[in-house]
Amino acid sequence: CFSGTFVRELQDEQWRLMLQSIGQLQTLEELQIWCSTIPTAVFAETIRHAQTLQKVYFFRVGLDGSQAEFDALAAAIQRHPRLRDVRIGGFHITNDHEQNA
């Protein structure tokens, strides 16, 4: 479970490195993220690599990305061999990359 000030302060590259490492864990079954904004492309990559993941819980989480990145995330969730439980509460979407371009 990732929550609190620690995750709210992470930059995109830090999220990428952390979730990339987490996604490689061979026994990862559940991922909880609270109170932060995550790059959508990074999360989609984590879902694709975390082949044992069964549950994802988001609470007060924002996903930041383009429509193409959200489409890739949807495909990763749909094609995942074991993911059966995705719960989202207090969710919001941003596209800071487009606004800052």
N, CA, C and O atoms as CSV, one atom per row, in Angstrom:
chain,resi,resn,atom,element,x,y,z
A,1,CYS,N,N,0.843,-1.177,0.000
A,1,CYS,CA,C,0.000,0.000,0.000
A,1,CYS,C,C,0.892,1.244,0.000
A,1,CYS,O,O,1.782,1.378,0.839
A,2,PHE,N,N,0.649,2.137,-0.932
A,2,PHE,CA,C,1.390,3.390,-1.003
A,2,PHE,C,C,0.427,4.527,-0.696
A,2,PHE,O,O,-0.593,4.694,-1.365
A,3,SER,N,N,0.767,5.314,0.336
A,3,SER,CA,C,-0.086,6.443,0.691
A,3,SER,C,C,0.723,7.463,1.481
A,3,SER,O,O,1.869,7.221,1.858
A,4,GLY,N,N,0.091,8.613,1.721
A,4,GLY,CA,C,0.699,9.644,2.552
A,4,GLY,C,C,1.573,10.610,1.781
A,4,GLY,O,O,1.586,10.628,0.550
A,5,THR,N,N,2.295,11.402,2.530
A,5,THR,CA,C,3.140,12.450,1.955
A,5,THR,C,C,4.155,11.881,0.980
A,5,THR,O,O,4.456,12.499,-0.041
A,6,PHE,N,N,4.677,10.719,1.287
A,6,PHE,CA,C,5.681,10.086,0.431
A,6,PHE,C,C,5.235,10.023,-1.027
A,6,PHE,O,O,5.963,10.467,-1.914
A,7,VAL,N,N,4.057,9.482,-1.281
A,7,VAL,CA,C,3.617,9.315,-2.665
A,7,VAL,C,C,3.123,10.613,-3.288
A,7,VAL,O,O,3.199,10.780,-4.505
A,8,ARG,N,N,2.624,11.521,-2.482
A,8,ARG,CA,C,2.160,12.800,-3.040
A,8,ARG,C,C,3.305,13.621,-3.598
A,8,ARG,O,O,3.093,14.463,-4.470
A,9,GLU,N,N,4.516,13.390,-3.112
A,9,GLU,CA,C,5.678,14.165,-3.527
A,9,GLU,C,C,6.452,13.541,-4.686
A,9,GLU,O,O,7.391,14.155,-5.194
A,10,LEU,N,N,6.082,12.344,-5.111
A,10,LEU,CA,C,6.827,11.672,-6.176
A,10,LEU,C,C,6.622,12.361,-7.523
A,10,LEU,O,O,5.510,12.763,-7.864
A,11,GLN,N,N,7.693,12.489,-8.270
A,11,GLN,CA,C,7.637,13.011,-9.633
A,11,GLN,C,C,7.398,11.836,-10.594
A,11,GLN,O,O,7.533,10.678,-10.200
A,12,ASP,N,N,7.046,12.128,-11.843
A,12,ASP,CA,C,6.731,11.081,-12.821
A,12,ASP,C,C,7.840,10.035,-12.926
A,12,ASP,O,O,7.556,8.837,-12.926
A,13,GLU,N,N,9.086,10.466,-13.013
A,13,GLU,CA,C,10.198,9.529,-13.159
A,13,GLU,C,C,10.341,8.652,-11.912
A,13,GLU,O,O,10.677,7.473,-12.022
A,14,GLN,N,N,10.094,9.205,-10.757
A,14,GLN,CA,C,10.156,8.420,-9.521
A,14,GLN,C,C,9.040,7.378,-9.480
A,14,GLN,O,O,9.257,6.244,-9.054
A,15,TRP,N,N,7.842,7.770,-9.927
A,15,TRP,CA,C,6.747,6.799,-10.033
A,15,TRP,C,C,7.138,5.697,-11.001
A,15,TRP,O,O,6.919,4.518,-10.723
A,16,ARG,N,N,7.711,6.068,-12.130
A,16,ARG,CA,C,8.092,5.074,-13.130
A,16,ARG,C,C,9.057,4.051,-12.538
A,16,ARG,O,O,8.857,2.844,-12.675
A,17,LEU,N,N,10.096,4.540,-11.884
A,17,LEU,CA,C,11.093,3.637,-11.305
A,17,LEU,C,C,10.492,2.747,-10.218
A,17,LEU,O,O,10.770,1.549,-10.166
A,18,MET,N,N,9.673,3.334,-9.358
A,18,MET,CA,C,9.098,2.564,-8.271
A,18,MET,C,C,8.106,1.518,-8.787
A,18,MET,O,O,8.189,0.350,-8.410
A,19,LEU,N,N,7.172,1.928,-9.643
A,19,LEU,CA,C,6.173,0.989,-10.129
A,19,LEU,C,C,6.766,-0.042,-11.077
A,19,LEU,O,O,6.281,-1.171,-11.154
A,20,GLN,N,N,7.802,0.336,-11.791
A,20,GLN,CA,C,8.494,-0.633,-12.637
A,20,GLN,C,C,9.089,-1.740,-11.770
A,20,GLN,O,O,8.988,-2.919,-12.110
A,21,SER,N,N,9.697,-1.372,-10.673
A,21,SER,CA,C,10.270,-2.353,-9.747
A,21,SER,C,C,9.181,-3.196,-9.094
A,21,SER,O,O,9.312,-4.417,-8.998
A,22,ILE,N,N,8.112,-2.553,-8.648
A,22,ILE,CA,C,7.001,-3.259,-8.013
A,22,ILE,C,C,6.373,-4.256,-8.988
A,22,ILE,O,O,6.049,-5.382,-8.610
A,23,GLY,N,N,6.205,-3.843,-10.226
A,23,GLY,CA,C,5.592,-4.709,-11.236
A,23,GLY,C,C,6.384,-5.968,-11.527
A,23,GLY,O,O,5.831,-6.946,-12.030
A,24,GLN,N,N,7.666,-5.958,-11.218
A,24,GLN,CA,C,8.524,-7.122,-11.460
A,24,GLN,C,C,8.474,-8.137,-10.315
A,24,GLN,O,O,9.007,-9.239,-10.448
A,25,LEU,N,N,7.845,-7.782,-9.200
A,25,LEU,CA,C,7.763,-8.717,-8.074
A,25,LEU,C,C,6.932,-9.935,-8.476
A,25,LEU,O,O,5.785,-9.796,-8.902
A,26,GLN,N,N,7.496,-11.092,-8.343
A,26,GLN,CA,C,6.836,-12.314,-8.805
A,26,GLN,C,C,5.691,-12.765,-7.915
A,26,GLN,O,O,4.896,-13.616,-8.314
A,27,THR,N,N,5.596,-12.210,-6.717
A,27,THR,CA,C,4.514,-12.615,-5.815
A,27,THR,C,C,3.513,-11.489,-5.562
A,27,THR,O,O,2.677,-11.602,-4.665
A,28,LEU,N,N,3.583,-10.415,-6.329
A,28,LEU,CA,C,2.673,-9.285,-6.137
A,28,LEU,C,C,1.247,-9.694,-6.500
A,28,LEU,O,O,0.968,-10.050,-7.644
A,29,GLU,N,N,0.359,-9.640,-5.525
A,29,GLU,CA,C,-1.036,-9.976,-5.759
A,29,GLU,C,C,-1.972,-8.793,-5.577
A,29,GLU,O,O,-3.063,-8.775,-6.146
A,30,GLU,N,N,-1.558,-7.800,-4.789
A,30,GLU,CA,C,-2.434,-6.667,-4.496
A,30,GLU,C,C,-1.624,-5.381,-4.498
A,30,GLU,O,O,-0.514,-5.334,-3.968
A,31,LEU,N,N,-2.186,-4.340,-5.095
A,31,LEU,CA,C,-1.548,-3.026,-5.127
A,31,LEU,C,C,-2.574,-1.986,-4.702
A,31,LEU,O,O,-3.641,-1.876,-5.305
A,32,GLN,N,N,-2.251,-1.224,-3.663
A,32,GLN,CA,C,-3.113,-0.142,-3.194
A,32,GLN,C,C,-2.332,1.163,-3.287
A,32,GLN,O,O,-1.186,1.253,-2.846
A,33,ILE,N,N,-2.969,2.163,-3.862
A,33,ILE,CA,C,-2.370,3.495,-3.940
A,33,ILE,C,C,-3.416,4.499,-3.485
A,33,ILE,O,O,-4.554,4.487,-3.954
A,34,TRP,N,N,-3.015,5.365,-2.568
A,34,TRP,CA,C,-3.919,6.353,-1.984
A,34,TRP,C,C,-3.333,7.752,-2.136
A,34,TRP,O,O,-2.124,7.949,-2.010
A,35,CYS,N,N,-4.196,8.712,-2.406
A,35,CYS,CA,C,-3.879,10.142,-2.293
A,35,CYS,C,C,-2.661,10.568,-3.120
A,35,CYS,O,O,-1.692,11.095,-2.572
A,36,SER,N,N,-2.708,10.344,-4.415
A,36,SER,CA,C,-1.597,10.766,-5.263
A,36,SER,C,C,-2.041,10.837,-6.719
A,36,SER,O,O,-3.158,10.449,-7.061
A,37,THR,N,N,-1.157,11.335,-7.561
A,37,THR,CA,C,-1.384,11.369,-9.000
A,37,THR,C,C,-0.313,10.513,-9.664
A,37,THR,O,O,0.876,10.651,-9.378
A,38,ILE,N,N,-0.751,9.634,-10.549
A,38,ILE,CA,C,0.137,8.657,-11.179
A,38,ILE,C,C,0.102,8.850,-12.693
A,38,ILE,O,O,-0.970,9.057,-13.260
A,39,PRO,N,N,1.258,8.785,-13.355
A,39,PRO,CA,C,1.268,8.809,-14.818
A,39,PRO,C,C,0.587,7.544,-15.366
A,39,PRO,O,O,0.972,6.430,-15.011
A,40,THR,N,N,-0.398,7.712,-16.207
A,40,THR,CA,C,-1.182,6.593,-16.730
A,40,THR,C,C,-0.320,5.583,-17.467
A,40,THR,O,O,-0.505,4.378,-17.294
A,41,ALA,N,N,0.609,6.040,-18.278
A,41,ALA,CA,C,1.467,5.129,-19.042
A,41,ALA,C,C,2.296,4.246,-18.110
A,41,ALA,O,O,2.510,3.067,-18.393
A,42,VAL,N,N,2.757,4.812,-17.010
A,42,VAL,CA,C,3.548,4.055,-16.039
A,42,VAL,C,C,2.678,2.984,-15.384
A,42,VAL,O,O,3.120,1.849,-15.205
A,43,PHE,N,N,1.461,3.337,-15.031
A,43,PHE,CA,C,0.580,2.362,-14.393
A,43,PHE,C,C,0.220,1.244,-15.368
A,43,PHE,O,O,0.168,0.080,-14.971
A,44,ALA,N,N,-0.029,1.571,-16.624
A,44,ALA,CA,C,-0.338,0.546,-17.629
A,44,ALA,C,C,0.833,-0.428,-17.775
A,44,ALA,O,O,0.628,-1.636,-17.893
A,45,GLU,N,N,2.049,0.095,-17.768
A,45,GLU,CA,C,3.234,-0.752,-17.862
A,45,GLU,C,C,3.323,-1.686,-16.653
A,45,GLU,O,O,3.664,-2.860,-16.797
A,46,THR,N,N,3.021,-1.169,-15.480
A,46,THR,CA,C,3.036,-1.983,-14.262
A,46,THR,C,C,2.029,-3.120,-14.376
A,46,THR,O,O,2.347,-4.263,-14.047
A,47,ILE,N,N,0.828,-2.821,-14.835
A,47,ILE,CA,C,-0.209,-3.844,-14.997
A,47,ILE,C,C,0.263,-4.924,-15.971
A,47,ILE,O,O,0.068,-6.113,-15.717
A,48,ARG,N,N,0.876,-4.523,-17.073
A,48,ARG,CA,C,1.349,-5.501,-18.061
A,48,ARG,C,C,2.418,-6.422,-17.491
A,48,ARG,O,O,2.454,-7.607,-17.821
A,49,HIS,N,N,3.286,-5.892,-16.643
A,49,HIS,CA,C,4.405,-6.683,-16.115
A,49,HIS,C,C,4.053,-7.488,-14.872
A,49,HIS,O,O,4.679,-8.515,-14.611
A,50,ALA,N,N,3.075,-7.049,-14.109
A,50,ALA,CA,C,2.726,-7.711,-12.841
A,50,ALA,C,C,1.763,-8.861,-13.122
A,50,ALA,O,O,0.558,-8.736,-12.907
A,51,GLN,N,N,2.290,-9.956,-13.594
A,51,GLN,CA,C,1.462,-11.069,-14.049
A,51,GLN,C,C,0.717,-11.803,-12.936
A,51,GLN,O,O,-0.245,-12.518,-13.218
A,52,THR,N,N,1.136,-11.646,-11.678
A,52,THR,CA,C,0.439,-12.307,-10.567
A,52,THR,C,C,-0.559,-11.381,-9.871
A,52,THR,O,O,-1.249,-11.801,-8.942
A,53,LEU,N,N,-0.639,-10.135,-10.309
A,53,LEU,CA,C,-1.514,-9.143,-9.680
A,53,LEU,C,C,-2.982,-9.557,-9.818
A,53,LEU,O,O,-3.449,-9.890,-10.908
A,54,GLN,N,N,-3.696,-9.528,-8.690
A,54,GLN,CA,C,-5.105,-9.895,-8.693
A,54,GLN,C,C,-6.022,-8.738,-8.293
A,54,GLN,O,O,-7.184,-8.699,-8.697
A,55,LYS,N,N,-5.498,-7.789,-7.495
A,55,LYS,CA,C,-6.331,-6.704,-6.978
A,55,LYS,C,C,-5.606,-5.372,-7.083
A,55,LYS,O,O,-4.409,-5.280,-6.809
A,56,VAL,N,N,-6.344,-4.340,-7.483
A,56,VAL,CA,C,-5.834,-2.968,-7.507
A,56,VAL,C,C,-6.878,-2.092,-6.837
A,56,VAL,O,O,-8.048,-2.092,-7.221
A,57,TYR,N,N,-6.440,-1.343,-5.826
A,57,TYR,CA,C,-7.333,-0.426,-5.126
A,57,TYR,C,C,-6.757,0.982,-5.206
A,57,TYR,O,O,-5.600,1.209,-4.850
A,58,PHE,N,N,-7.566,1.919,-5.671
A,58,PHE,CA,C,-7.215,3.335,-5.715
A,58,PHE,C,C,-8.184,4.098,-4.819
A,58,PHE,O,O,-9.389,3.853,-4.855
A,59,PHE,N,N,-7.669,5.010,-4.027
A,59,PHE,CA,C,-8.530,5.900,-3.273
A,59,PHE,C,C,-7.927,7.292,-3.347
A,59,PHE,O,O,-6.761,7.493,-3.007
A,60,ARG,N,N,-8.721,8.244,-3.791
A,60,ARG,CA,C,-8.274,9.631,-3.980
A,60,ARG,C,C,-7.019,9.677,-4.851
A,60,ARG,O,O,-6.016,10.297,-4.495
A,61,VAL,N,N,-7.101,9.007,-5.995
A,61,VAL,CA,C,-5.981,8.925,-6.935
A,61,VAL,C,C,-6.371,9.600,-8.231
A,61,VAL,O,O,-7.510,9.502,-8.688
A,62,GLY,N,N,-5.403,10.287,-8.817
A,62,GLY,CA,C,-5.569,10.858,-10.137
A,62,GLY,C,C,-4.658,10.140,-11.111
A,62,GLY,O,O,-3.521,9.805,-10.779
A,63,LEU,N,N,-5.155,9.907,-12.304
A,63,LEU,CA,C,-4.314,9.378,-13.372
A,63,LEU,C,C,-4.084,10.493,-14.368
A,63,LEU,O,O,-5.022,11.163,-14.800
A,64,ASP,N,N,-2.840,10.685,-14.723
A,64,ASP,CA,C,-2.445,11.762,-15.629
A,64,ASP,C,C,-2.017,11.153,-16.950
A,64,ASP,O,O,-1.079,10.357,-16.992
A,65,GLY,N,N,-2.703,11.524,-18.044
A,65,GLY,CA,C,-2.299,10.982,-19.327
A,65,GLY,C,C,-3.209,11.388,-20.463
A,65,GLY,O,O,-4.241,12.032,-20.274
A,66,SER,N,N,-2.795,10.993,-21.637
A,66,SER,CA,C,-3.536,11.272,-22.864
A,66,SER,C,C,-4.580,10.181,-23.103
A,66,SER,O,O,-4.603,9.171,-22.400
A,67,GLN,N,N,-5.433,10.389,-24.087
A,67,GLN,CA,C,-6.441,9.379,-24.422
A,67,GLN,C,C,-5.765,8.073,-24.837
A,67,GLN,O,O,-6.227,6.993,-24.466
A,68,ALA,N,N,-4.689,8.161,-25.593
A,68,ALA,CA,C,-3.975,6.955,-26.027
A,68,ALA,C,C,-3.417,6.186,-24.822
A,68,ALA,O,O,-3.418,4.955,-24.814
A,69,GLU,N,N,-2.944,6.910,-23.815
A,69,GLU,CA,C,-2.419,6.253,-22.617
A,69,GLU,C,C,-3.531,5.581,-21.818
A,69,GLU,O,O,-3.334,4.497,-21.270
A,70,PHE,N,N,-4.698,6.220,-21.750
A,70,PHE,CA,C,-5.838,5.600,-21.078
A,70,PHE,C,C,-6.328,4.373,-21.849
A,70,PHE,O,O,-6.733,3.382,-21.241
A,71,ASP,N,N,-6.295,4.431,-23.173
A,71,ASP,CA,C,-6.669,3.273,-23.980
A,71,ASP,C,C,-5.713,2.108,-23.723
A,71,ASP,O,O,-6.141,0.957,-23.634
A,72,ALA,N,N,-4.409,2.409,-23.604
A,72,ALA,CA,C,-3.416,1.369,-23.324
A,72,ALA,C,C,-3.640,0.770,-21.933
A,72,ALA,O,O,-3.470,-0.434,-21.743
A,73,LEU,N,N,-4.016,1.597,-20.968
A,73,LEU,CA,C,-4.316,1.106,-19.624
A,73,LEU,C,C,-5.535,0.190,-19.653
A,73,LEU,O,O,-5.525,-0.876,-19.036
A,74,ALA,N,N,-6.566,0.589,-20.353
A,74,ALA,CA,C,-7.772,-0.239,-20.456
A,74,ALA,C,C,-7.437,-1.595,-21.075
A,74,ALA,O,O,-7.915,-2.629,-20.609
A,75,ALA,N,N,-6.621,-1.588,-22.117
A,75,ALA,CA,C,-6.216,-2.840,-22.766
A,75,ALA,C,C,-5.402,-3.707,-21.814
A,75,ALA,O,O,-5.584,-4.924,-21.778
A,76,ALA,N,N,-4.512,-3.099,-21.046
A,76,ALA,CA,C,-3.686,-3.859,-20.098
A,76,ALA,C,C,-4.564,-4.519,-19.037
A,76,ALA,O,O,-4.319,-5.664,-18.658
A,77,ILE,N,N,-5.578,-3.810,-18.558
A,77,ILE,CA,C,-6.485,-4.365,-17.554
A,77,ILE,C,C,-7.311,-5.495,-18.160
A,77,ILE,O,O,-7.467,-6.550,-17.545
A,78,GLN,N,N,-7.839,-5.280,-19.360
A,78,GLN,CA,C,-8.674,-6.295,-20.013
A,78,GLN,C,C,-7.897,-7.562,-20.326
A,78,GLN,O,O,-8.448,-8.659,-20.230
A,79,ARG,N,N,-6.639,-7.436,-20.694
A,79,ARG,CA,C,-5.839,-8.595,-21.118
A,79,ARG,C,C,-5.079,-9.273,-19.981
A,79,ARG,O,O,-4.452,-10.313,-20.180
A,80,HIS,N,N,-5.137,-8.687,-18.805
A,80,HIS,CA,C,-4.365,-9.232,-17.697
A,80,HIS,C,C,-4.875,-10.629,-17.333
A,80,HIS,O,O,-6.084,-10.831,-17.224
A,81,PRO,N,N,-3.975,-11.588,-17.145
A,81,PRO,CA,C,-4.418,-12.971,-16.920
A,81,PRO,C,C,-5.053,-13.236,-15.561
A,81,PRO,O,O,-5.814,-14.195,-15.430
A,82,ARG,N,N,-4.767,-12.416,-14.534
A,82,ARG,CA,C,-5.271,-12.712,-13.191
A,82,ARG,C,C,-6.012,-11.562,-12.516
A,82,ARG,O,O,-6.682,-11.784,-11.507
A,83,LEU,N,N,-5.916,-10.378,-13.025
A,83,LEU,CA,C,-6.532,-9.218,-12.374
A,83,LEU,C,C,-8.050,-9.356,-12.400
A,83,LEU,O,O,-8.665,-9.411,-13.465
A,84,ARG,N,N,-8.647,-9.413,-11.199
A,84,ARG,CA,C,-10.086,-9.631,-11.094
A,84,ARG,C,C,-10.806,-8.582,-10.269
A,84,ARG,O,O,-12.035,-8.522,-10.286
A,85,ASP,N,N,-10.070,-7.761,-9.554
A,85,ASP,CA,C,-10.704,-6.827,-8.631
A,85,ASP,C,C,-10.028,-5.464,-8.747
A,85,ASP,O,O,-8.893,-5.287,-8.306
A,86,VAL,N,N,-10.726,-4.514,-9.337
A,86,VAL,CA,C,-10.223,-3.138,-9.457
A,86,VAL,C,C,-11.241,-2.244,-8.778
A,86,VAL,O,O,-12.399,-2.181,-9.190
A,87,ARG,N,N,-10.799,-1.543,-7.724
A,87,ARG,CA,C,-11.697,-0.658,-6.975
A,87,ARG,C,C,-11.138,0.752,-7.000
A,87,ARG,O,O,-9.957,0.980,-6.740
A,88,ILE,N,N,-12.009,1.684,-7.318
A,88,ILE,CA,C,-11.598,3.079,-7.454
A,88,ILE,C,C,-12.560,3.951,-6.665
A,88,ILE,O,O,-13.774,3.873,-6.858
A,89,GLY,N,N,-12.020,4.788,-5.772
A,89,GLY,CA,C,-12.837,5.713,-5.010
A,89,GLY,C,C,-12.196,7.091,-4.999
A,89,GLY,O,O,-10.985,7.202,-4.807
A,90,GLY,N,N,-12.963,8.118,-5.196
A,90,GLY,CA,C,-12.424,9.474,-5.187
A,90,GLY,C,C,-11.432,9.712,-6.314
A,90,GLY,O,O,-10.417,10.382,-6.124
A,91,PHE,N,N,-11.722,9.173,-7.466
A,91,PHE,CA,C,-10.823,9.159,-8.618
A,91,PHE,C,C,-10.984,10.423,-9.462
A,91,PHE,O,O,-12.086,10.961,-9.571
A,92,HIS,N,N,-9.883,10.900,-10.060
A,92,HIS,CA,C,-9.971,11.991,-11.021
A,92,HIS,C,C,-8.930,11.801,-12.120
A,92,HIS,O,O,-7.939,11.092,-11.944
A,93,ILE,N,N,-9.176,12.448,-13.254
A,93,ILE,CA,C,-8.300,12.349,-14.422
A,93,ILE,C,C,-7.716,13.718,-14.707
A,93,ILE,O,O,-8.411,14.732,-14.643
A,94,THR,N,N,-6.426,13.734,-15.023
A,94,THR,CA,C,-5.771,14.972,-15.435
A,94,THR,C,C,-5.009,14.714,-16.722
A,94,THR,O,O,-4.772,13.567,-17.101
A,95,ASN,N,N,-4.635,15.777,-17.376
A,95,ASN,CA,C,-3.782,15.664,-18.549
A,95,ASN,C,C,-2.796,16.820,-18.505
A,95,ASN,O,O,-2.802,17.687,-19.378
A,96,ASP,N,N,-1.955,16.826,-17.491
A,96,ASP,CA,C,-0.979,17.893,-17.305
A,96,ASP,C,C,0.028,17.961,-18.437
A,96,ASP,O,O,0.527,19.041,-18.752
A,97,HIS,N,N,0.338,16.822,-19.059
A,97,HIS,CA,C,1.317,16.815,-20.150
A,97,HIS,C,C,0.836,17.682,-21.310
A,97,HIS,O,O,1.611,18.441,-21.893
A,98,GLU,N,N,-0.454,17.562,-21.640
A,98,GLU,CA,C,-1.010,18.347,-22.728
A,98,GLU,C,C,-1.079,19.825,-22.358
A,98,GLU,O,O,-0.834,20.688,-23.202
A,99,GLN,N,N,-1.409,20.120,-21.107
A,99,GLN,CA,C,-1.529,21.498,-20.668
A,99,GLN,C,C,-0.168,22.194,-20.614
A,99,GLN,O,O,-0.074,23.398,-20.853
A,100,ASN,N,N,0.891,21.430,-20.298
A,100,ASN,CA,C,2.227,21.999,-20.195
A,100,ASN,C,C,3.008,21.965,-21.486
A,100,ASN,O,O,4.136,22.457,-21.533
A,101,ALA,N,N,2.440,21.397,-22.538
A,101,ALA,CA,C,3.162,21.278,-23.811
A,101,ALA,C,C,3.234,22.599,-24.541
A,101,ALA,O,O,3.806,22.674,-25.629
